[in-house]
Amino acid sequence: MGLRWRGIAHARWKKRRFPCKQLRIRGGQLVIYFSARILQAQSSGGIVGYFLGLAGALARNPELSIHVGLTPLNFQEIGASLPDNMARQYLPGPQNTIWAANERRAIEEIRPDWVVYWYPDTLDIYDADRAFKVASCLPDLQHLAYPYFFEPAERSRRDFAFATAIGSADLVFALSKFARQDLARTYGCDERRIKVVYPSPSPQFLSGSASPEAIDRAKKKFGLPPRYAIFPSNFWPHKNHKKLLDALLRVRRRGVAIPLVLVGSASSAEGALIEQLERAKGEGWLWMLGYVEDEELHALVSGAACLLFPSLFEGFGIPVAEALVVGVPVACSSVCSLPEVGGDRARYFDPQEVESIARVVEDVWKNAPWDATTVSKGQAQSHRFNYLDSAAELLEALRKAPARREAPRLREIAVLDPPLVSIVTPSYQQGRFLRQCIESVLTQDYRQIEYFVLDGGSTDESREILKSYDGRFFWKSEPDGGQTSAINSGLQLAKGSILAFLNSDDLLLPGAVSTIVDEWRRQPSVDLFYGRANYIDEHGDIIREYDTREFQLEEFKGRCTICQPAAFWCRRIMDRIGLFDEDFQTAMDYEYWQRIAANKGLIVRIDKLLSCSREYSATKTKSQRGKAYKDVFKSQWRHWGNVHPEWWMGFLDYSKNERRALWSAFVPASKCGDLSYFLSRFLRRRSFKFESPNGRRRRNIWQ
């Protein structure tokens, strides 16, 4: 492959068809292609060591011919660590799309029996007519457990890549039994179809504790105290550095000083954590060493009094195994895979509770080091994990995997438990539309729906309509605090994992809820889905389609591209940002969508008609335009610190056509070219005030 492939579009290679042929072992060798395209030595974390460890163990097998795809960004660092008998396949190009196109060409030339992906990517090859099998490593589902640690685009990418891998790979392997269970539960597949291939401590750790001389050199190089605790980890949010520092401060107040050494890149540390780290360094009890070489890490861990590991989420937890194998006491989180790694040798705490961390860490610190018997038991626990055994298990799984055409897709093996969908309808004096609204919900083909109708004490036929349904859903009719209050009352009763509200003059189209549920199964980290919708009149006739568009934040700030009755959100985001703001009575939905976006929510459009929104003279949108603009301006200032120009222009247009007093003020101003005259004249006559986000400034915005 030369640089001539740099300009080849990925789409062209996607259309190429691999020649049909049977899988084979050539010359007694199984040909395997390892895709290391997206791995980076420092930023990819423990998965790089996992790949190198398994690759090194597999390279000892003479029955294997292994090729490794590397890019300009990792060819030197990762390529230099590979065994000499592995073929390095250089993938030129400046970015992932070009690397993927070149990788496709390389695979076509190599004609492997297996392609192994070490972390799922959206450009991985799962062509239906591929002549090779695909194995994919899925380390963990942290992006679903802690979605707001990731930007929305990254969550969307992982959603697609993981779902594609779990549905199309011939073999999926995970790092632990916990990770396997999590994958099976999330994607609804049989655990037996997912192979557990454990990581292992690195070779330096498996050889035993570092020598006293190496430990002394490391301490001297970094200026460390004789006794310290160590936490080796990059500063990603799920590693939970902040709560660990809070716990150590609490222990210090009790008179126990624990020097802490942090190893790993701090480039992802943010805000309050950076201030906390600087303060601890200034007080003289924290050392931040950054990224260190493997030999130095071995010496630093071997010389520590204990290893602390407060992570919120792990697919495995290699540092715990490495500490145990060199006889260093461990205090770690009690969640995810860590009890599986530490067994009965590690001490566990609740990573969400500062006092739990402080209590266990203090006890481990006071009782370190271990005696010889305890060290021996810890080493026995850790020696369960080694790359020779893991490589043998992976190779056995590759050899025994059924032919691709005979292997059922993982997503077809089991049916996911249908999630409960909760829909709330607020209503007041809407008897002429209420029955149509209710029927549009009750006739959905998806059965796991709980429905709430909250009527504000209507005096029309609404109460009789609700009584006629005789317990088919929850309803009540009594005075309330308005539409937003009714919505919140229903949401507080709701138990569903998917939520929506449907105004009593709007409708859901047939199949809308099942469409939403299907999309959420495919993209479980999405916070809000919305679809297309039609405007209908009082008689139910279609007026036009609502102008929904693919979600783009900047465009969304200038106009609401989400039609409210076509929007569904997940409980996870509601738990994060709360209920609707009852200060808003006209644009409470737009304020809520903005709040989701401002809190890193992932918002995705579905290109299907889901609902109808009724448009007629009595709706709030038509009859209370001034209040609607007030709500919009207030929400824009709250979430973005300004009001988008499109909303100003919209208000001017509305004022021009519907507020003659304002327009009469504009005419002399326009003649003299002084817009400030028009603004000041009008704002002296009519204005309302609201607080800015910092609570100090006040703004005058048109009513």
C-alpha positions in Angstrom: 0.0 0.0 0.0 1.3 3.4 -0.9 0.2 6.9 -0.4 -1.8 6.7 -3.6 -4.6 5.2 -1.5 -4.8 8.4 0.6 -7.4 10.0 -1.7 -9.6 6.9 -2.1 -13.0 7.6 -0.5 -14.2 5.2 2.1 -17.5 4.9 0.3 -15.8 3.4 -2.7 -14.2 0.6 -0.7 -17.5 0.0 1.1 -19.0 -1.0 -2.2 -16.2 -3.5 -3.0 -17.2 -7.1 -2.6 -14.8 -9.6 -1.2 -14.4 -12.8 -3.3 -16.5 -15.6 -2.1 -14.4 -18.5 -0.8 -14.4 -20.9 2.1 -12.4 -20.2 5.3 -9.2 -22.2 5.3 -6.0 -22.8 7.1 -3.2 -22.2 4.7 -0.1 -24.3 5.1 -1.3 -25.4 8.5 -1.5 -21.8 9.7 -4.6 -19.8 10.8 -4.3 -16.3 9.3 -5.5 -13.6 11.7 -5.6 -9.8 11.1 -5.5 -7.6 14.3 -6.9 -4.2 13.7 -5.1 -1.8 16.0 -6.2 1.2 14.0 -7.8 3.2 16.8 -5.5 2.3 19.6 -3.2 4.9 21.1 -0.5 4.1 23.7 -1.4 6.7 26.2 -5.0 7.8 25.5 -6.6 4.3 25.0 -5.9 3.2 28.6 -5.6 -0.5 29.6 -6.9 -1.9 26.3 -3.5 -1.3 24.7 -1.8 -3.5 27.3 -4.5 -6.1 26.9 -4.0 -6.2 23.1 -0.2 -6.3 23.4 -0.3 -9.0 26.1 -2.6 -11.3 24.1 -0.7 -10.6 20.9 2.6 -11.6 22.6 1.1 -14.8 23.9 -0.5 -15.7 20.6 2.7 -15.1 18.7 4.3 -18.1 20.5 2.0 -20.4 18.5 3.6 -21.5 15.3 0.2 -22.4 13.8 -0.8 -18.8 13.6 0.1 -16.1 11.0 -0.7 -12.8 12.5 -0.9 -9.4 10.8 -1.4 -6.1 12.7 -2.8 -3.0 11.2 -1.1 0.2 12.5 -1.4 3.9 11.6 1.1 6.8 11.5 0.0 7.6 15.1 0.8 4.3 16.7 3.2 2.5 14.3 6.2 3.5 16.4 4.9 3.1 20.0 2.7 0.0 19.5 4.6 -1.5 16.6 7.8 -1.5 18.6 6.2 -3.6 21.3 5.0 -6.3 19.0 6.8 -9.7 18.6 9.1 -9.9 15.7 7.2 -12.7 14.0 4.1 -10.5 13.6 3.6 -8.7 10.3 3.1 -5.0 10.7 0.6 -3.6 8.2 1.2 0.2 7.8 -2.0 2.1 7.1 -1.1 5.6 5.7 -3.3 8.6 5.8 -4.1 11.6 8.0 -7.4 10.4 9.6 -9.5 7.4 10.6 -11.6 7.3 7.4 -8.5 7.0 5.2 -7.0 4.4 7.6 -10.2 2.4 7.4 -10.2 2.5 3.6 -6.6 1.4 3.5 -7.3 -1.3 6.1 -10.1 -2.7 3.9 -7.6 -2.9 1.0 -5.0 -4.6 3.2 -7.6 -7.2 4.4 -8.5 -7.9 0.8 -4.9 -8.6 0.0 -4.1 -10.6 3.1 -7.3 -12.7 2.9 -7.3 -13.6 6.6 -9.5 -16.3 8.2 -10.3 -13.9 11.1 -10.3 -10.1 11.6 -10.1 -9.1 15.3 -11.2 -5.6 16.4 -9.9 -4.6 19.8 -12.3 -1.8 20.3 -15.5 -1.2 18.3 -15.5 1.6 15.7 -18.1 2.8 13.3 -15.8 2.0 10.3 -15.2 -1.7 11.2 -16.0 -4.1 8.4 -19.2 -6.2 8.7 -20.1 -6.7 5.1 -22.7 -9.4 4.6 -20.7 -11.1 1.9 -17.4 -11.0 3.7 -15.2 -14.1 3.3 -13.7 -13.9 6.7 -15.0 -14.1 10.3 -15.0 -11.2 12.7 -14.2 -11.2 16.4 -14.8 -8.0 18.4 -13.7 -7.1 21.9 -16.3 -5.1 23.8 -14.5 -4.0 27.0 -17.4 -2.4 28.9 -20.5 -0.3 28.6 -19.4 2.7 30.6 -21.1 5.1 28.1 -24.4 3.7 29.1 -23.7 3.5 32.8 -22.3 7.0 33.0 -23.4 8.7 29.8 -22.7 12.3 30.9 -19.0 11.5 31.2 -19.0 11.6 27.4 -19.9 14.2 24.8 -23.2 13.4 22.9 -21.3 12.7 19.7 -19.1 10.1 21.3 -22.0 8.4 23.0 -23.8 8.2 19.6 -20.7 6.8 18.0 -20.3 4.1 20.7 -24.0 3.2 20.5 -23.7 2.5 16.8 -20.4 0.7 17.0 -21.3 -1.5 19.9 -24.7 -2.4 18.5 -23.2 -3.3 15.1 -20.5 -5.5 16.7 -22.9 -7.3 19.0 -25.3 -7.9 16.1 -22.9 -8.8 13.3 -19.7 -10.2 14.8 -19.1 -14.0 14.6 -17.4 -13.9 18.1 -17.7 -11.3 20.8 -15.3 -11.4 23.8 -15.3 -9.5 27.0 -12.8 -8.8 29.7 -14.7 -10.2 32.7 -17.8 -12.1 33.7 -19.3 -8.8 34.8 -18.8 -7.3 31.4 -20.3 -10.3 29.7 -23.4 -10.1 31.9 -23.7 -6.4 31.3 -23.5 -6.9 27.5 -26.0 -9.8 27.6 -28.5 -7.8 29.7 -28.2 -4.7 27.6 -28.4 -6.2 24.2 -30.6 -9.2 25.0 -28.3 -12.0 24.0 -27.3 -15.3 25.5 -24.2 -15.0 27.8 -22.9 -18.3 26.2 -22.3 -16.4 23.0 -19.9 -14.0 24.6 -16.5 -15.4 25.5 -14.6 -14.1 28.6 -10.9 -13.5 27.9 -9.3 -12.1 31.0 -6.5 -9.5 30.9 -3.4 -10.2 32.9 -0.8 -8.2 34.9 2.0 -7.1 32.7 5.1 -9.3 32.4 7.1 -7.0 34.8 4.5 -7.6 37.5 4.2 -11.4 36.9 8.0 -11.6 37.4 7.4 -10.5 41.0 8.0 -7.4 43.0 10.6 -4.9 41.8 14.0 -5.0 43.4 14.8 -2.7 46.3 17.3 -0.8 44.1 14.6 -0.2 41.4 12.2 1.0 44.1 14.8 3.4 45.6 15.6 4.8 42.1 12.0 5.5 41.4 11.4 7.2 44.8 14.5 9.3 44.3 13.7 10.3 40.8 10.2 11.5 41.7 11.0 12.8 45.2 8.6 10.5 47.0 8.3 9.9 50.7 9.4 6.5 52.2 5.7 5.5 52.6 2.9 6.4 50.2 -0.4 5.2 48.6 -0.6 5.0 44.8 -3.5 5.4 42.4 -2.4 4.6 38.8 -5.0 5.9 36.4 -5.7 8.5 33.8 -7.9 11.4 35.1 -11.1 10.3 33.4 -14.3 11.2 35.3 -15.2 7.6 36.1 -11.9 7.1 37.9 -13.4 9.2 40.7 -10.3 11.2 41.8 -12.4 13.9 43.5 -14.1 11.6 46.0 -10.8 9.9 46.8 -9.2 13.3 47.5 -12.2 14.2 49.7 -11.8 11.0 51.6 -8.1 11.5 52.2 -8.8 15.0 53.5 -11.3 13.5 55.9 -8.7 11.0 57.1 -6.1 13.8 57.5 -8.6 15.6 59.8 -8.6 12.5 62.0 -4.8 12.8 62.3 -3.8 10.2 59.8 -1.7 11.7 56.9 -1.6 9.5 53.8 0.8 10.8 51.0 -0.8 10.0 47.6 1.0 9.4 44.3 -1.1 9.7 41.2 0.2 8.2 37.9 -1.4 8.8 34.6 -2.3 11.6 32.2 -4.1 14.6 33.8 -5.1 16.1 30.5 -8.8 15.2 31.0 -9.0 16.7 34.5 -11.4 19.6 34.7 -12.5 22.6 36.8 -13.0 21.8 40.5 -10.8 18.7 40.3 -7.8 20.8 39.0 -8.2 23.2 41.9 -8.4 20.3 44.4 -5.3 18.8 42.9 -3.3 22.0 43.1 -4.4 22.6 46.6 -3.3 19.1 47.7 0.1 19.6 46.0 0.5 22.9 47.7 -0.2 21.2 51.1 2.6 18.7 50.3 0.7 15.4 50.4 0.1 14.8 46.7 2.5 13.9 43.8 1.3 13.8 40.2 3.8 12.0 38.0 1.9 11.9 34.7 2.6 9.0 32.3 5.5 6.8 33.3 7.2 3.8 31.6 6.2 0.3 32.5 9.4 -0.4 34.5 8.9 2.7 36.6 5.2 1.9 37.2 6.3 -1.6 38.4 8.8 -0.1 40.8 6.3 2.6 42.0 3.5 0.0 42.8 6.0 -2.4 44.3 7.2 0.3 46.7 3.8 1.6 47.7 2.2 0.9 51.1 -1.1 0.3 49.4 -2.9 0.8 46.1 -6.2 2.7 46.0 -8.7 2.3 43.2 -12.0 4.2 43.7 -13.2 3.8 40.1 -17.0 4.0 39.4 -16.9 1.7 36.5 -14.5 -0.9 35.2 -14.6 -3.7 32.6 -11.8 -5.4 34.5 -9.3 -3.4 36.6 -5.7 -4.5 35.8 -4.1 -2.2 38.5 -5.8 -4.3 41.2 -4.5 -7.5 39.8 -1.0 -6.0 39.4 -0.9 -4.8 43.0 -2.0 -8.2 44.4 0.6 -10.1 42.4 3.5 -8.0 43.9 2.0 -8.3 47.4 0.7 -4.7 47.8 -2.5 -4.3 49.8 -5.5 -3.0 47.8 -8.5 -0.8 48.7 -10.9 -0.5 45.8 -14.5 0.0 44.8 -17.1 -2.7 45.4 -18.8 -2.2 42.0 -18.7 -3.8 38.6 -15.8 -6.2 37.9 -13.5 -5.2 40.7 -14.7 -7.9 43.3 -14.2 -10.4 40.5 -10.6 -9.3 40.2 -9.7 -8.7 43.8 -11.6 -11.7 45.2 -11.4 -12.0 49.0 -7.9 -10.4 49.1 -8.9 -6.8 48.4 -10.8 -4.5 50.8 -13.9 -2.8 49.3 -15.7 0.5 49.7 -18.7 2.2 48.2 -17.2 4.6 45.6 -20.1 7.0 45.9 -19.7 7.5 49.7 -16.8 9.6 50.9 -17.0 8.2 54.4 -16.9 4.6 53.2 -13.8 5.3 51.1 -12.1 7.1 54.1 -12.9 4.4 56.6 -11.5 1.5 54.4 -8.5 3.4 53.1 -7.5 4.4 56.7 -7.8 0.8 57.9 -5.7 -0.5 55.0 -3.1 2.1 55.5 -2.7 1.4 59.2 -2.5 -2.4 58.6 -0.1 -2.4 55.7 2.2 -4.1 54.8 0.7 -7.6 54.6 2.3 -10.6 56.3 3.8 -13.3 54.1 0.7 -15.5 54.3 -1.7 -12.8 53.1 0.8 -11.8 50.4 0.8 -15.4 49.2 -3.0 -15.5 49.1 -3.1 -12.3 47.1 -0.7 -13.6 44.6 -2.7 -16.8 44.2 -5.8 -14.7 43.5 -4.0 -12.6 40.9 -2.2 -15.5 39.2 -5.6 -16.7 38.0 -5.2 -14.1 35.3 -2.4 -14.6 32.8 -2.1 -14.0 29.1 -1.0 -17.6 28.2 -4.2 -19.0 29.5 -6.3 -16.2 28.0 -4.6 -16.6 24.6 -5.4 -20.3 24.6 -9.0 -19.6 25.4 -9.3 -17.0 22.7 -7.7 -19.3 20.1 -10.0 -22.1 21.1 -13.0 -19.8 20.7 -11.7 -18.7 17.2 -11.3 -22.3 16.1 -14.6 -23.5 17.4 -16.8 -20.6 16.3 -19.5 -21.9 13.9 -19.5 -20.9 10.2 -20.8 -17.4 9.9 -23.8 -18.4 7.9 -24.7 -20.9 10.6 -24.2 -18.6 13.6 -27.3 -16.7 14.8 -26.8 -13.1 15.3 -26.4 -12.2 18.9 -29.3 -9.8 18.9 -31.6 -12.6 17.6 -30.9 -15.0 20.4 -33.0 -13.4 23.1 -35.8 -10.9 23.2 -35.1 -7.8 25.4 -37.5 -7.2 28.2 -39.9 -4.5 26.8 -39.3 -1.2 28.6 -42.3 0.5 30.2 -43.3 3.8 28.4 -45.1 6.4 30.5 -47.3 9.0 28.8 -48.9 12.0 30.6 -51.7 14.0 29.2 -52.5 17.4 30.8 -56.0 18.7 30.0 -58.4 21.5 30.7 -61.7 22.2 29.0 -60.7 20.0 26.0 -63.6 17.6 25.9 -64.1 17.9 22.2 -60.6 16.6 21.5 -59.9 14.5 24.6 -61.4 11.1 23.4 -59.4 11.2 20.2 -56.2 11.9 22.2 -56.8 9.0 24.6 -57.7 6.6 21.8 -54.5 7.4 20.0 -52.6 6.2 23.1 -54.7 3.2 23.9 -54.7 1.8 20.4 -50.9 1.8 20.1 -49.5 -1.7 19.1 -47.0 -1.5 21.9 -48.5 -2.9 25.1 -46.1 -1.8 27.8 -47.6 1.7 28.3 -48.8 3.3 31.4 -51.0 6.3 30.8 -52.0 9.2 33.1 -54.6 11.9 32.3 -54.4 14.9 34.6 -57.5 17.2 34.1 -57.5 20.5 35.8 -61.2 20.3 37.0 -62.9 20.9 33.6 -66.6 21.8 33.5 -67.2 20.5 30.0 -67.7 16.8 29.1 -64.1 15.8 30.0 -65.0 14.2 33.3 -67.7 12.0 31.7 -65.2 11.0 29.0 -62.6 9.9 31.5 -65.2 8.0 33.6 -66.2 6.0 30.4 -62.8 4.3 30.3 -63.4 2.6 33.6 -59.9 2.1 35.0 -58.0 1.5 31.8 -55.6 4.2 32.9 -55.0 6.6 35.8 -56.9 9.8 35.7 -58.0 12.6 38.1 -60.0 15.8 37.6 -59.4 18.6 40.1 -58.0 22.1 40.1 -54.3 22.2 39.6 -51.5 24.7 39.1 -51.8 24.8 35.3 -50.5 22.7 32.4 -46.9 22.4 33.6 -47.9 21.5 37.1 -50.2 18.7 35.7 -47.3 17.4 33.5 -45.0 17.2 36.6 -47.7 15.5 38.7 -48.0 12.8 36.1 -44.2 12.4 35.7 -43.9 12.0 39.5 -46.3 9.1 39.3 -44.7 7.5 36.2 -42.5 4.4 36.6 -41.4 4.0 32.9 -37.9 4.2 31.6 -39.2 6.1 28.5 -41.3 9.3 29.1 -43.5 11.6 27.1 -46.4 14.1 27.5 -49.2 14.4 25.0 -51.5 17.4 25.1 -55.2 16.6 25.1 -55.7 18.2 21.7 -52.8 16.3 20.0 -52.5 12.7 18.7 -50.0 9.9 18.5 -50.0 8.1 15.1 -50.3 4.3 15.0 -47.0 2.6 15.8 -45.3 5.7 17.2 -44.4 4.1 20.6 -43.1 0.9 19.1 -40.9 3.0 16.8 -39.5 4.8 19.7 -38.8 1.6 21.7 -37.1 0.0 18.7 -34.8 3.1 18.2 -33.9 3.1 21.9 -32.9 -0.6 21.7 -30.6 0.3 18.9 -29.2 3.5 20.5 -29.6 3.1 24.3 -27.5 6.1 25.2 -29.8 8.6 23.5 -31.5 10.9 25.9 -34.3 12.3 23.7 -35.7 11.0 20.5 -38.1 13.0 18.3 -39.8 12.2 15.1 -41.7 14.0 12.3 -45.2 15.4 12.9 -48.1 16.9 11.1 -50.1 20.0 11.9 -53.8 19.3 11.9 -56.8 21.6 12.3 -59.8 21.4 14.6 -61.4 18.8 12.3 -58.3 16.6 12.1 -57.4 17.5 8.6 -53.7 17.9 7.8 -52.5 21.5 7.4 -48.8 20.9 6.7 -45.9 19.0 8.2 -44.0 20.5 11.2 -40.5 21.5 10.1 -38.4 19.1 12.1 -34.8 18.7 11.1 -31.7 16.7 12.2 -30.7 18.1 15.5 -28.0 20.8 15.3 -27.5 22.7 18.5 -26.9 26.1 16.8 -29.9 25.8 14.6 -32.0 24.6 17.5 -31.1 27.7 19.5 -32.7 29.8 16.8 -35.9 27.8 16.3 -37.5 24.8 17.9 -36.9 22.0 15.5 -38.5 19.4 17.9 -42.3 18.9 17.7 -43.4 18.4 21.3 -45.9 15.5 20.8 -43.3 13.6 18.7 -40.7 13.8 21.5 -39.8 11.1 24.0 -37.1 11.2 26.6 -35.5 8.7 29.0 -35.8 8.6 32.8 -32.0 8.9 33.1 -32.0 12.4 31.7 -35.0 13.4 33.9 -33.2 12.2 37.0 -30.3 14.3 36.0 -32.1 17.6 35.1 -35.4 17.4 37.0 -39.0 18.0 36.0 -40.4 20.8 33.9 -40.1 24.3 35.2 -43.5 25.5 36.4 -42.4 29.1 35.9 -43.0 28.4 32.2 -46.6 28.0 31.0 -46.3 28.3 27.2 -42.8 27.2 26.2 -42.1 24.7 28.9 -41.3 22.0 26.4 -38.7 24.2 24.5 -37.1 25.1 27.8 -36.8 21.4 28.7 -35.3 20.5 25.4 -32.7 23.3 25.8 -32.0 22.1 29.4 -31.3 18.6 28.0 -29.0 20.0 25.4 -27.2 22.2 27.9 -26.5 19.2 30.1 -24.8 17.1 27.4 -27.9 15.3 26.5 -27.9 13.2 23.3 -30.8 14.3 21.1 -31.6 12.3 17.9 -34.2 12.7 15.2 -36.1 9.8 13.7 -37.2 10.2 10.1 -40.7 8.8 10.7 -44.1 10.5 11.3 -45.0 9.9 15.0 -47.7 12.4 15.9 -50.1 15.2 15.0 -50.0 18.7 16.6 -53.3 20.6 16.5 -53.2 24.1 15.3 -56.2 26.4 15.8 -56.9 29.9 17.2 -57.4 28.8 20.8 -54.0 27.1 21.3 -51.5 28.8 23.6 -49.1 29.1 20.6 -51.7 31.2 18.7 -53.5 33.0 21.5 -50.6 33.8 23.9 -47.7 34.6 21.5 -46.4 37.4 23.7 -46.2 35.1 26.7 -44.6 32.4 24.5 -41.8 34.8 23.4 -41.3 35.8 27.1 -40.8 32.2 28.0 -38.4 31.6 25.0 -36.3 34.7 25.8 -36.2 33.7 29.5 -35.0 30.2 28.7 -32.5 31.3 26.1 -30.8 33.7 28.6 -30.9 31.0 31.3 -29.2 28.3 29.2 -27.0 30.2 26.7 -26.5 33.6 28.2 -28.0 35.4 25.3 -31.1 35.3 23.0 -30.5 34.0 19.4 -31.1 36.6 16.7 -33.7 34.4 15.0 -35.9 34.8 18.0 -35.5 38.6 18.0 -36.4 38.7 14.3 -39.4 36.4 15.0 -40.6 38.7 17.7 -40.2 41.8 15.5 -42.3 40.1 12.8 -45.0 39.1 15.3 -45.0 42.6 16.7 -45.2 44.2 13.2 -48.3 42.2 12.3 -50.1 41.9 15.6 -49.0 44.8 17.9 -49.9 48.1 16.2 -48.6 50.2 19.1 -45.2 48.8 18.6 -45.3 49.1 14.9 -46.3 52.8 15.1 -43.2 53.3 17.3 -41.0 51.5 14.7 -42.0 53.7 11.8 -40.4 57.0 12.9 -37.4 55.1 14.2 -36.8 53.4 10.8 -37.1 56.7 9.0 -34.3 58.2 11.0 -32.3 55.0 11.0 -32.1 54.9 14.7 -33.2 51.4 16.0 -32.2 52.3 19.5 -34.9 55.0 19.5 -37.5 52.4 18.6 -36.2 50.0 21.3 -36.0 52.6 24.1 -39.4 54.1 23.3 -41.1 50.7 23.3 -39.2 49.3 26.3 -40.2 52.3 28.4 -43.8 51.6 27.6 -43.9 47.8 28.0 -41.3 45.5 29.6 -40.9 42.7 32.0 -37.9 41.7 34.0 -36.1 38.5 34.9 -32.9 37.4 36.5 -29.8 36.6 34.6 -28.0 33.3 35.4 -25.6 35.0 37.9 -28.5 36.5 39.8 -27.0 40.0 39.7 -28.0 41.6 36.4 -31.6 42.1 35.3 -32.7 42.3 31.7 -35.7 44.1 30.1 -37.2 41.9 27.5 -40.4 42.6 25.5 -43.6 41.2 26.8 
